[in-house]
Each structure stands twice: as C-alpha cells, then as structure tokens.
C-alpha cells in the first residue's frame, strides 16, 4: 500500500474515533462541503437477516456474510454527515486474496449506479436515513467464489478518504444454483434443496445382490467447513480468477481430496491395518475430517476408501454451492490400459494369469455427480458430471477424475474431456476372457457383455429411498444403442480392433430444416435425408430421440423416441419427414425453446454406424411496433404495439418493457394474463425530446414464452 493511500486511512480512523463520542445532531448539521468519512459499515450478516435468508445461506454456522453470486445483497454505511449525491461519491473496494498465504489475488471496484443491471459488480442507494445509506449491491453470476475483504472509498470536495478493511468487514461469495445465469443453475427446487442444502445423505455399498445403506453427515454448514473448503482450493495454487468456473473447481477438488500427489485431505488405505488413523468404515461424516485437515494446516487425515472420498467431496462442493450427489456403481470396472474393456487372461489350464491380469472389478465404487453447464464441450453435454476423488489412475499428471459428462459416457463419446474413457469402462466395458495359445499369443474365448455397471444408485430427492440411475449412464443392456456405444468407445481405446470395423461406409444421414425453421405453437417439421452410395440395397433402423435443452447445452428431458425402419435401394436418396407435434412439447420447453434431435442407426449389411445431432429452436413471434401519425420533436407520439399469443395455453403475468426514444428509464407495463391465441394491442404515448433517427424497443417478460421482442426505427423531425 502506498503512503498516499495509507495516510487517508489513518485520518479516517481518527475521524471515526472522534465521531463515536459526538452527538448525532452534530453530524447531521455537518456542512456538505466538509470531508465525508465512513464511521462504520453493517453487512447485515446475521443468520436471521434477509441477506442470509434470501441467499439461502442461513444454515451456515458462521458469523460472516455469506452470499450467492448473481444476486443482490444489502448493506448499510454510516457516514460522518448526510450523503449529498450532487457533490459526494463513493465506491466499494473488494479484494479476493488468498486467505492463508500472502499471494495477492484480484481487486474489484463497485461503483454507484442509478439502476442495477445483471452481469456486473455495481450498487445502488435504496434508502437514506440521516447519515446512513442502505446499498443494494449486485454480484455477477460469473464472479469468483471466495472470501472478499470490503473497504469503502469516499469522495467529496474536501478530498478522498478510505475506510479500511477490518476482519468484520468480510463476505463470502458462493456459486448460485438458483441463478439462471450461473453455470451451476438447476431449475428444480426439490433437487436444489437435496443437492445443495441437505446436510444428510445416503451412501450405498455391498454387492449388486446385497445392497447396503449407510447415512452420511455431509456437515457442509458446520463451523470451519467453509474455510476448509476454500483452504483446499488455495493449496491447489490455482489463480483466484479461475475460482468462478465450476469445471475448474470440481477438477481441483477431485485432485485434492486425495493425498496421493499433493498432500490433499485424505490418505487412502486398502489394507487390513489402520493403525495410526481411523478405519474408513468408522467414519460417518465429513465435518471432523475437514476440520482436522484445516486446523493441522494441511496434514492428510487417515484413512479413506472410496465412500469416504465421495462423502468429503460431496461436502466441499455442496458447501461451495455446486449441486452434488453421491453415486454408487456396483460391479465397477477398473480399466488400467485404456482399452475400454475389462480383460481377464487365463492359461491353458484355465487358471487366471495374475501377473498379466491388471484390470479388476470392484464390488462397488462410490463417486460424485455435480450439475453444471459444459461450454467447453459440444452442445448437449451439460448436466450431471462425474467427479471422482478416489485415486485410481493419474489424469494429466495428477490423481483425479472428471468432471466427466454422463451424457458422453452413455453414448460412448470417450474422445470428450475429462477422463471419459475411464468412467465409460467403469460402467459399460465388456469383460473379455483371453486364453493363451501354444505360441504365447492370446485369443478371445468368452465375452460377458452385461456384467459391468449394475444398479447405479443415488439417494432419492426428498426421501431416504434409493433410486437407480443406470439409464443415465448407458442404454439398456444388449440394445443396439448400447452396443453402438461400446463399439464407438473402443475405437478410441488401446485395442481399437477389438470389435470388427464396418465393411463399408457408404450410407449417410443428414437432418434438414427448411427456411427459418419451426415456429412456437405449431408442429416442428424436419427431414431425415439418407443416401446410399453403393450399388446394392442397404437396410437400417433409425432411432430418433428429441430432447429439451437449455441454451447452456444442459439437457433437461427426453420428449419423444421412435424407431424408423429404412430400406434404401442402390444409389437411392430418401427423404423421411420427422414431426414433433405441438402437444408433445407444449408443457416441457425451457428458457429459449431449444431442442436437440439425435439420430442413430446401424446398417445391417455392413455394420456401419450412423449418427448425427441437430440443434434447433422453436421461433417465437415478434412484437410489432407501429407509430401512429408523424413523429415531431416536442410533441406527443402514439405508438401501437401488438402481439399474438401463438400457444394453445394462457400466458400468465405478462410484463411488457419499453425503452428508447430518448427515455431515461424503462417503461414497464404489467398486462396480466393473455388468453390462448389472443391478440394484445397496446397504445402508448411518448413525448419526443430528441430529433433525428431513434429506436423504440419493446420486449415481453413471460415464463411460458421467452425471447419475444421487437424494434421500430422512428425518424423524429424538428418542429
């Protein structure tokens, strides 16, 4: 800190000391030309204050303000005299530094504005009482999580003053699954409460025929757990600028919950002796583990096996605000050579060759799933991601796994990061028995196609029941889609010739959309175009599945599946209409009406795999804006705004927003409900204060129908 900065800070402290004994009437009578200093700030941080309740952080046993990003919070500032907006200014200075080392982080300046806008750090005065002002402070949904130190800088005619950081002026910022702009946004309230706020869970163990259950205390809101979670992030030596990315955070936590190469939280032990530590089976919660690690300044806690790693990972990620759940996979394979198969080698006496057989199958294995968008992957791969902290195989030089898209695993897309081949083999590899021949080589003698990955389970939302989610990880065993996923995955493995390649690749499939595409309220019509470039007939059966998708690429649900048998004559090009009827999607769309059609199939004669995806949206109608009469500066102009509801359902609580034409604020019109197929007409009047080319913008705010807007170019003449 420079001397010029330190000086005003000292003077401000002296001013506060003097002011503490002065009568409040002296402060109220202070001249607007006098120096403006800060006497105190109140972050409204207690658990029963609106800040903590509205941000759903009142469960934390903590005496600091804890907020979720992408949401406003309130604070009071007590000044040396009444604030004069004409001559006085102030801003907040927030520092996100490392908590436990001297490494500097980032500095953020939060300025006063007249109106708050999403997506940026800013604040607005919402109340003024004598010398006190109440601020509403906005945090962007992309802000780095962590502990921020708060200072206040004031400006007046007499100069600039700093109210320095003090220990009680700190706030913690977390991820926010309630904020639509946060990559961890989860739109189901019951799932949010389960996967973020619930501090008690169930972890499953045993065998696929004898499933046991244990209750686990995640303790994510207990004392010191938040500090311990941030301590783990800091020890990873990742820049605080990356702490806003849930993909990075999950990958870091996956590496540092185990201690194999970085002295992380837990030391594993799969022996029969647990001397010098606690047996993994004796743990029943994460709180003591995290506190012990934190208070020992990073000494690994003894001992852990997979369910302990998963329980602690669940606690840390829920604490930081990322929706996370524990998942158990029964008959879980450990593929050591990236072959995407589980290989068992036997000799001529049919005995297992132990020194050659490195792959294994665990009775059960527990990992985590975290919910997030994946902008780093192709569209459609957001949603649940596998995060596994149990040290099994190194990933990019460190023992970690994930986040791995569950959708990618299901479809055998093992070319997508992170660690998708390993997770795929855990849940859907074929178990292959190899027999040694007389010349020392090996040949396949038996294949088990449905023994790996059984009864994949997690705790049900809102109850203690077990729910199976195997269908999220793989298609039904033995189905064409499941076999295609296995063969697709194997192409990227260390034994790409494991399954026969197609004898020819002479059939193509393409999805075609005519014009600007389907409109909201009508049937969605596309075409599947297949081409047979061979001189012989080709047969296939296409599986067509359409899924609802958020604009972030997170898949919400499957709307419709159908199988389409196709016979292609030699050299034939065939166009097959595909229709999604309005009644099939009307109650299932989210935000911007985005859908994804996936088409897969296998050519019978050649075993060629066909696969393609097509993203499209249902277009919404525009608002029509029409000036009535001539636009002249200084005179009133009437504008007609019209809109027709394209849906066979009522639009609830419709709000129109209008801006432009030189207006200094947005005009909001709460219209109410719009009946199905009804037309709305608004007649709005504007006094034109500027001449020349102007724009008038209008948009509609409605949960059932989004992205409805319009614009009109209006030339305003001089009188």
N, C-alpha and C positions, 0 to 999 in steps of 0.2 A: 504494500500500500504506500503511495507517495505521501510526502509531507503535506502537500496541499490538500489531500483527502483526509489525512489524519487530523489536521487542525480543526476543521469544522466539526468533526465527530466529537472531539473533546469539548468544544464550546457547546454543542448540543446537549451533551451530558450535564454540563454545568447549568444550562438553562433549565433542564428538567428538574435538577435538584432544587433550584431556586423556586421554580414554579410549584413544586409539591407543597410548599408551605404558604403559598399566596392564596388569597381569596379568589374564588371563581369569578367574581364580579370584576376583578382587576383584569383578568384575561379577556372577558367579554368586551371590556371597554378599550382593548388594545387597538392602536391605530392600524389601519390597513397598510400603512407604509412601514410598519415595524417588521422586524425579522420574523419569519414564520418557522417555527421549530415544532418538532414532534415530542409530546410528553409521554405517550405510550401507544401501543397498538394492542388490539384484542382480536385474536384469530378465531374466537368463538369455537374453541376446540374441545369442550367437554362432551362427554358421550351423549348427554341429553339435549345438546344444542341442535338446531336444524341442520347445520353443516354435516355433522356426523350421521344424522338420521337420513338426510336426503342422499348422501353418498353411500349409504349402506355400509358404513364403517364403524357404527356404534357398538358392534360386537367386539372390537379390539380393546383389550385391556391395556390402555395406553393413554398418556396424558398430553400427547401432542395432536395437532390437527392432522387427520388422515383423509385425503380426498381422492376421488377417481377422476382421471383425466377426461377431457371433452365435456366438462360440466362446470358450472359456476359455483363459487363459494363466497360467503360473506365475511367481512372483517370491519372493525371499527378502528379509526385513527383519532386520537385525542391530540389536538394542536394547541399551540400557545395562544392562539386567538382565532376568531371565526375565519373560515376559508373564504377568500374572495376569488371567484372563478375568473374575473376580469384581469386580475394582476398576479394571482398566485398559481403555481403549478406544482405538481408532484408526480413522482413515479416510484414504483417498487423496483428493487434490485434483488433478483433471486439468484442464488448460487447453488448449483448442483455439483458439489465437490465429493471426492471420496471421503467416506466417514471415518475410515480407520488408518489412512495414510495421508501424507502431505501432498499427494499429487493433486494438482488443480483440475477442475472439471470445466463446466461451462457457466457463463453468466447470462442472465436473461433480464431485459428491461421491460417492465409492464407499464404502458402509458395510459393516461386517461383518455377516454373517447366519449362521444355523445351517445352512440348506440353500439351495443355489443354485436359482434359478428362471430359466427362459428369459425374454428380453424386457426385461431391465433391467441397469443397472450395479450390480454387487454383488460381494462377495468373501467367501471362507470360509477359515479357518485349517485347513490339511490336514496340517500337520506342525509339531512344535515340538522344537527341539534346543537346550537350554540357553537362550541369549539370542536365538536365531534362530527366526523363524517363517516357514513357507512358506505363501504365499497362492495360492489359485486364484481368479483374477479373471474375472468374466463380463462380456462386452460384448454389448449388444443388437444385433439384426440390422438395426436402423434407425439405428445410430449414424452420425454424420457421419464421413466419412473425413478423414484429415489427420494432422498431427504434433501429438501431445499431450505437454505438459510435466507431469511427475509430481512431486508433493510429498506428504509424509506428515505428518499431524497426529495427535499422541498426547495422551491424556488420562489423568491419574492423580490421586490425592488431592492431590498437590502442585501440580497445575495443568496447563495446556495448553502444548504445545510444537509447533513447526513445523520439519520437516526440509525446507529449501527446495529449489526446483528447481535442478538443475545440468544442464549440457549432456549428461552421460552418462545422465541420467535422462529420456530421451525415448522415446516409442514412436510408431510409425506404425500407423494403422488403415486397412485397405483393404476394398473390397467383397468378398463371400464367395459365389461361385457354388456352393460345397459346402454351404451352409447353406440348408435348406428354407424358412426364414422370410425370407431375403433376396430382394428383388425380382429380383436377377440370378441366382437359383438355376437351374442347368442340371443335369438329372438324369442325363446321360450322361457317365460318367467319361472316355471317349475324347475326347468333344467338349470337355470342360473342359480336358484336357491340351493339346489342339490350340489352343483359342481363348483360353487364359489363359497357359499355361506354355510353349508352344512359342515360341522366340525367332527361329525362321527360317520364312519363308513364301514363297509363290509369288504373283506378280502377273502377270496376263495382259494382252496388248496386241496391236495389229495390226488385222486385219480379220476379219470372220466366217469368211472362207475361208482366212485365213492367220494363225492364232493363234500369237503368240509368247509365250514364258515367260521371266520374269526372277526370280531369287531375291533376297529382301529380308531384311536383318537387322533385325528389329524392336528388338532390344537393350533390351527393357523392364526387364531386371535389371541393366544395366550401371551403373557409377558415375555419379552425378548425374542419372540419368534420372528417378528418383522425385521428387527435389527440383524438377527442371524441370517435371514434370507438375503438381505442386502449385503451382508458380510461375505456370503458365498459369491455373489456377483462380483464384488470388488476384488476378491482374491483371484478371480479369473483373469484380471488385468485386461478386461475389455473396456474400451472407451465408453464413458457415460453417454456419449451421443448415440451409441447403439442400444442403450437400455430401453429405447422406445419400441424396438422391434421384437415381437413375441417369438419369432422364429429363432433369432439370435439368443434371446433369453432362455428359451427351452433347451437349445443346444448346449449352452453354457452350464445350465443346471444339471443336465444329463451327465456331463463330464465331471462335475464337481460334487455330486452326491456320493460317488465312489472315490476312494483314495488311491487308486492304483498308480496313477502317474502324476498326481497334483496335490497330494495330501488333502483330499476332499473330506466330506463329512464322515463317511462310514468305511470301515475296514471289513472286507469280506472274509468269511471263514466257512469252508465246507468240510472241515474235518470233524472228528468226534470229540475234540478237546477245545473248550472255550475258556481255559484258564487265563486270567488277566483281563477278562471282559465279561460281557453279558451274552448268554446264548441267544441267537436270533429268535428262537421260539418264545423267549421270556419277554420280549418287548410287546407292548400293547398300544403304543402311541409314539408320536414324533416329538412331543414337547421336550422331554428330558434329553433326547438325543441332540436336538438343535441347540438347546441352552448349554449343554455340556461342551459342544463344539465351539460355540460362540464365546463362552466365558474362559475357555482354555486357549483362546486366540488361534484356533485352527488346528488343534490336535485331533486326529481322526478318532472316532468313537468305535469301540469294539463291542460286538461284532454284528455282521449283517449277512443275510441271504436275500433272495430276490424280493420277497414280500416286504422286507424292512426297507430296502432301497425304494421300492414303489411307494410305500406309505410316506416316507420322508419327502420324496419328490412331489407327491400329491399335496403335502402340506405347504411346501415352499411355493409352488405355482398357484395354489388357491390363495395363499397369503398375498401374493403379488397381484392377484386379480385375474389370472388366466383360468378359465373354466377347465377343470381337470378331473379325471376319474381313474380309479384303479381297474385294471382288466387282467383276467386270468385266462391263459391258454393252456388247455390240457393236451397231453401228448405233443409237447412243444419241441420242435427240432432245433438242433444247434449245428448249422452248416459251417464247416471250418474251411472249405476250399472254394466257396462261391460257385459251386456247381448248380445250385438251386435244387439239388437232390440230397436225400439222406442215404449215404452209401454204406452198406454192410458187406465186408469182404470175408469169404469163407474158403477153406482149403478143400482138398479132395476128400477129406474125412467129414466134411460139412461142419467143421468147427470154425468159430469166428477167429479171424487173424487180428489179434488185438493191436499189434503194432502198426497195422495198416488202417484199421477202422478208427478214424478220428472223429467222425460225426457221431452225435448222440441224440437221444430223445429224452427230454425231461418229463417226469410225470406231470408236472405243471410248471408254468413260469408266469410271473406277475410283472406287468409293466404298467404304464400310464397312457392315457389318451388326453390330449389337450386340444381345445377348439380354437381355430383361428383361420383367417384367410391366408392363402398362399400365393401372393402376387409374383413370387419367384418361380412358380410352376405354371404349366398350361392351365387354361381356364377349366374349372370343374374339379380341381384337386384340393380345394379348401375344405374346411370342416374338421372332423376328428383326425388327429395326427398322433402316431405312436411316439412316445418319449420313454426310453428305457435306460435307466441308470445302472443296471446290473452290469458289471464289467465282464463281457464275453469276448468280443473281438474289437481291435482298435478301429477307429474311424477317423481318417485324416490325422493319424498320429496320436490319438487320444482315445481312451476307453469311454465311449459314449455311443448313443444310438438315437437318431431322429433329430428333429421331428420328421416322421415318415407319413406321407399321405395314405390313409386307409383305402381311399378310392384307387390309388395307384397299385396298392397291394392286391386289391380284388381283381384288377384287370391284368395283372402280370406286367405292369409297366415299370420294370425294375431299373430302367435307364434314368428314372427321375430321382433326384436327391430328396432326403438324405437316407442312406442305408436301406433303401427299399429291397435290394436282393436278400439281405439278411432276414428282414421281417417276413418277406414272402416265404422263404424256406421254413421259417418257424411255423407257419400256419398252413402251407399248401404244397410242400415238397412231396414228391413221390419217394417212398422208401424202396430202394433198389438193392437186391442181393446179387453180388458178383462172385462167381466161382473161379478159382484158379485152375487154369488148364495146364497140361503137361509141359508146354513151352514157357510157362511162367506168366503168360498174359491172362487177362480176366474176361469173362463173358457174362452177360446178364442171364440169370436163371430164374428170377422171380421179381415181380413188381407189386407193391402194395400202393394203390392209388388213393386210398381214403382213410389212412390210419393217422396221419399227421394233422394237428389242428382240430381238436374236438371241443365242443361245448364252451366256446369262448364266452366268458361271462363277466358281468359287472353288476353293481348294485342298482336296483330299480330306482327310478326317480320318485321320491316322496314316500318310499316304504323300504323295509328291510328285506324285501324279496330279491332273489337272484333272477336276472334276466339274461337270456342268451343273445349275443350279437354276432354269432358266427357268420350270418348272412352279409354283414358289413365287410367281412374280410375275404370272402370267397363265394362264388356261385355254388349252387347245390352240387354236392359231390357226384361226379360221373356225368354231369351235364356237358353239353357241347361247349358252353361258355367257360366252364371250369377247366376243361381240357385245353381249350384255346389259351387260357391264361397261363397254364403250366407250360405249354409249348412256347408261348411268346416269351415267358421269363427265361426259359432255358437257352434261348438264342443268345442271351447276354451273359451266360454263365461260363465257367471254365470248361464245361463239356457241351459245347453248342451242338454237337452231332448226336446228342443223347436221343432225340426224337427225330424221326425222318423229316427231311425238308420236303416241301411240296415238289411234285414232279414237274409242275409248270405254274407260271403266274400270268395267266392270260385273261383273267376276268377282273374288271374294275367296277367299283361302285362309287357313286357321287350323289350328294344331296343338292338339289337345285331349288332356289327360291325365285319366283317371278316378281319382277318390279321391285317396289319398296317393301314388299312383304306383307304378312297378315296384320289385320287391324284388331284392336281390342274390341270385344263384343261379338266378333264373328268367328267362324271356324278358321283354324290355321291350316293352310294347304301348301304342302311341299311336294317335291317329286324325287323318287329314287331312280337314278339312271344307271343301269347296268350295261356293260359292254363285254361281249365275248369275242375276243380277237382270234380264237382258234377256229379250226376247220371242222371241229366235232362238237357235239352237244355238251353243254355243261349244266349241272343241277346244283342248287344250293337252297338252304332255308335261312332267310334273314331274320335276326332278332332285332326288332325296333323298340327302343325304350326312350321315352321322353321324360326329362327331369326338370323340376323347377329349380331355378338358380338365382342366387343373389348376384348383384353386379360385381361383387368382390370375387366371384368364382366359387363360392361355397354352395354346394348342392344341398337343397332342402329336402326334397322328396321325389319319389318316382310317381309320375302321373298315369302312365299307360305303358303296357308291354304287349307286344303282339308278334307272332311268328308269321312270316310271309314266304311260302314256298315259291321258288322261281325256276323255270325251265328256260334255258337260253339256247336257241338254235345256233348253228355255226355262223359266226360273224354277225350275230344279231345285236342290235342296240334296243333295249327295252326300257320304257319309262313307266314307273309304277306310282300312281298317286298315293300320297300319305296325308291323312286328315286327322287333326286333333279338334274335336268338336268343342264348342263354347261350354257346354255343360260339363265337359271333362276337366276344364281348367278354371272355371269361374270362381270357385271358392278356395283356390290353392295358390294363387300367384303371390309373389312378394315384391317389394320395392318397385323395380323398373320393368316388371313383366318379362324378365329374361327366362329363356328356356334353352335346353340343350337336347338335341336328338342324337342318340348313339345308335349306329347300325353295325352289326357284326354278323358274320356267317362263315361257313366253310364249304368250299367247292367239293362235292362228293368225289368226283373222278380224280382230282389232283391233290386234295387235302390243302389247297391254298386257303389261307385265312384272309377274309375280307373284314375291314374295319375302317370306320370313319365317324367323325363327330361334326355336328353343325350347331353353332350358337345363333339364336335369333331372338327377337323380342316382338311382342305384340304392340304395334304402334298405337299411340293414343291420339285423340283428336286435338286440334289446336283451338285456342281461344281466338275468335275473330274480333278484331278491333277496327271500328269504322267511325271516323269523325263525321259529325252531323253539322254541316254548314262550313263556313270559312274560318280558318284559324288566324286570328289577328292579335298582335301583342297588346296587352292591356285589357282585352275583352274576354268574356267567358265563352268557353267552347264545350259543347256537349259531345260526348263520345259514347258510342254504343258498343258494348262488349257482350258477345253471345257465345254460347257453348251448348252442345247437345250431349247428354249422357248416353254413351254407346252401350251401356250394360243393361241387362235384364235384372238389375238389382238397384236398391236405393243407395245413393251416396250419402253418407252420414257426416254431419257437422262440416259442411263445405265452407272454406275460407278463401276469399279472393284477395290477392295482394297486387297493388298497382303502384308503379313508380315511374319516374321520368318527367318530361315536360317541365323541367326546372324545379320540380317539387323537392323540398329539402328533407322529406321523410316519406316513408312508405304509407300509403293509404290502405287500411285493412277493412274488408267488408265481410262480416260474418253472415253468410247467407242462410245456413242451416242445411236441411236435407233436400236432396234433388231426387225426384222420383225416377224410376227406371224409364229410360228412353226419352226423358223430358228435356225440353229446351229451356235454358236460362238466358235471360236478357237483362243486362244492367245498363242504366243510363246514368253516366257520371259526368259531372261538370267540373271544369278546370279553368282557373284564371291564368292566362298566359303571360308570363313575366319576361320571357326572353324571345327574341326574334331569331329567324334562321331555321336550319334543319334541326328537328328534335325527334326523339323517340319516346314512345309510350309503351311500357312493358306491363304485362299482366300475367299472373300465374295463379294456379289453383292448388290449394293445400287440402288433400283428402287422402285418408288411409286406403280407401278402396281403389283409387285411381290416381296414379302419380305421373309426373312428367307431362302435365298439361299446362301449356303456356302459349303466349302469343306476343307479337310486337307489331307496332304500326309506325311508319315513318310519316311525320307530320311537318310540313314547312309552315312556320309561323311568320306571317307578313307584318311589316311595320304599319302603324296607323297612317 
